Amino acid sequence: MTFRYLGLLLLFYAIQIHAISPGNQIRERFRSNGINPELVDPRRGYRQEPLLDMVLIYQGGRQRMDWTPDEMRPYVVHNNQANGKEWFFDGFLFLEFQDGAGYNYSPGYQGNKEARKQEWEWLSNRLFEDGKAIKALNRCVAEAKEELGEPSFRHKVVVGLPEPFLNQKDWGELNGSKLDFAKREDRIAASLWYIDLIREKFQASDLEHLVLDGFYWVSEQMNTTDFITIEIGEHIRSNGGKFYWIPYYMSNGYSQWQEYGFDVAYLQPNYFFNKKIGEERIRNACELAFTHNMGLEMEFDARALYDSKVNYRDRMINYINTFRELDVFKNASIAYYEGGGAMYQFAQSSNPGDRELMDQLHSLVVERRRRLVENVVYRQDFQEDKNMDEAMWSIDGNKCNFQFTEDGLVISSGGSSTRLHSRGKMDMQYGRVELTAKILSNRDDVSIRIHLLPTEEKIGSWPSSGELFLLRFNGKNPGKARVGVNTDRMNETNGKIRESVLSWGTGYDQTHTFVCEWQEKKITFYIDGMKVNIQEDLYDKQYSSYPNFWPFNEKFYFDISIASNSDEPIILIESIKISK
């Protein structure tokens, strides 16, 4: 990728100045039981998307492999020595930087010719060649379904966007007008044209086993974009897609990825390629990704093969071990750079060490998918599924207060109060609840509770039988989020409540993900991936006060309650997921 090799030594010496913290400090932060609310940034925490593991497929240029079904298969299915054949990656990023004939699709590469409209069209045709690339992937998935049955996920495709070169004059025409890339609007127009072209080709190709999930900005730093990515991102999202980016370590604009209009960003550690760079680079990259709500890229290539003349195997192993140690596999979306064909070479290798290493990586991918996807007992994405699931949800209030939009389910109070709950339809005892939402109003009279309530009040009415609240929000104080529990002995009425009060900036006008992980003896709350509250020291059956301190070993149901004197929209629900 850009700057992986070019100028890497210069970057290394500059970057050392910016090292964040040693690994033991990172681990302490990740695993600490207490968080200073004033230090919590609402964007902190690793980025986690439904697309969990996205492998980079370098395809298009004449210098690349063809990516036939046989070449694609090791990325779709892996024959694990321990568990047999299983699905592998759920995401595939098709990207290219050069056409192999001297034309570049992004600055910073060999050759001095800037790709024109005809090179952009040529690249689009390469993506959809019969028997290759995206069509080969579709065929490969279809054949694997015959062997393995339907997967628990959809195979998603992301397509790279050529970068319109600033000041380029010879790109070509659109709608009879010659484009001038000195003009911001012309650069945007070319990008939107290409996005629509890819969508048309995808739809016309009958790719029933794949989903076009979005597009990827190929430039790995923000020097010349003039923020055109904002409009490009809006166009992608207008058709239900996502805008992806993978900046290199400490590149220009990496920490402002959301301001540039991207939906998902992964940070490159750039550790694998230079043996002068120590293992702390991976740890520092993990810290930065955590701080800026990014996913991470794992990097390796054919030099990780056991018999490689120039052996970098230990550096791939360091990625795996550090990602495991710092809970990246548990919590983050991951992109996999493998140099353009390395995993195919691993699959062809007869060396037991190569088989073992790939088995290890595959097991980690499968394990995290089972934990994060296959244990899901209920999921609804309100941006895609625009129907109220009456088998799951009951409404207390007027149904008119619930409106489905392109952005999700918008709930109003109707000038009073409204509830959406699962009581009697999905009661749970232990598990994980995750809700992604945006608060739309900061009126003084707005009240929101996202919480779990007891199905049966065996100890007594609220708060005696317990409450687990993922969020308590009051419009009088929109910059604060409250997370914790209410019990008979410790509650918001008597002032002894066990909660965390977090400063989250404006809070109410940003999208947040609220999570409650509920176990028999421990309950953990997260906001945007950041651990913000832990309840465990109230559980102790040996004391006579039990369960007055700990009523959380009964069945609870999920509830969203809002109140306001206004009938304006109060909250937007994007998705809800409940796992075992």
Helices and strands as residue ranges (DSSP letters): H 8-15, G 16-18, H 23-31, G 37-39, E 53-58, H 69-76, E 77-80, E 84-87, E 91-95, E 103-104, E 113-114, H 117-127, H 133-148, E 155-161, E 173-174, E 177-178, H 184-204, E 210-217, H 228-238, E 242-245, G 254-256, E 264-267, H 280-291, E 295-299, G 302-304, H 313-325, H 328-331, E 334-337, H 342-348, H 352-369, I 370-374, E 376-381, E 394-396, G 399-401, E 402-405, E 408-412, E 417-421, E 427-428, E 431-439, E 447-454, E 467-474, E 480-486, E 498-503, E 511-518, E 523-527, E 530-535, E 556-563, E 569-579
